[in-house]
Amino acid sequence: QVQLVESGGGLVQPGGSLRLSCAASGSIFSVYAMGWYRQAPGKQRDWVAAITSGGSTRYHDSVKGRFTISRDNAKNTVYLQMNSLKPEDTAVYYCNTLPFNNRYWGQGTQGTVSS
């Protein structure tokens, strides 16, 4: 069983930055590929970024060059550094395994980009 807790969201102006964290507990975190997902108001939840157990990464085109995913297996934590934020990045951000498992969704963390 995996339990995931997201943190680090907040309110920032366009062009600002946020760093999200996802702390995992339970099963053997280090063997999972992990992903960040987001859900904007009135929209479906979408995948944003992914990182394999070995550290390979990939990104949705909408965030490529602005967001960076990383992980610290010793701390059972996945991070999402978000730079050059835009109003359309406003969403609740979640982490989960990749592919996701519906049993692992946490409460997410709200990121709001607004002037």
Order of alpha helices (4+ residues) and beta strands (2+ residues): beta-beta-beta-beta-beta-beta-beta-beta-beta-beta
